[in-house]
Amino acid sequence: MKKLLLLVILPMLLSCSNHTFDLEKLKFPVEKKILNAAGINTDEYQTFIEGEILSFTGSNNTVMVYDGMRLSGNLSRYNKNVDASNYVSFFEDPTHKDIRAYEIVIRTTEETEQLEKYFDKHFGKTDFYYKDREVSCRIWEKDNSLYYLGINFNFNNPELLNKSRKTALLFVTDKNAKQIIREKSPQGNYFQFYRHYLDAKETPQHKNKKYTYREYIEQRKRENKYKEFDVIYFDHYIEN
């Protein structure tokens, strides 16, 4: 009888382990039912802008997993009177009605450092890398996806009695989801320069050709050698 029970239970356990939700393993496009199984509500909601990109957000322990790392957390860890969670937002393609991007926002230092170490180890060098005393911005292209990783090194919050901490933002998108990239990709700090590069890639000179961000930077250096206002592209640029 015990052997029979084990034979029944073991396949069930294996089935559950095979269906564990992990953001790192998502491949675009993602069906909404996969998010629903992880506890994310993807019901349509009223918007007032035609073609607006819908987003669906979650912060539970099931969905806040990246390569097995638990990224859920709350600022109540530092101050019990402050309630603000780490979370992930998923973005729906307005045309195809499936998920083609997500953005992880991490407000806690410990989880930020976990994510940062993962990308240092597994993604390594990249053409798009800016870093100063306050922030680093990196973008990688891998497996037909774009990965934007921003790390804030010294984020102060008055509610936390000026506690200095690291925060992170990770935006991952299908590189062909052009409307989502245009409207939802990070544009703060140095990330704005990547938008300029994507625009340059669409010009007749470079369209449908291999044209890296490093090549874009070198071209701007040549074309704007004596124009001081363009020095912003080169300050704090890290050449790996």
Beta strands, then each sheet from edge to edge (+ up, - down):
strand 1: 55-58
strand 2: 65-66
strand 3: 69-70
strand 4: 87-92
strand 5: 99-106
strand 6: 128-131
strand 7: 135-142
strand 8: 145-157
strand 9: 163-174
sheet 1: 1+ 4- 5+ 9- 8+ 7- 6+
sheet 2: 2+ 3-
end
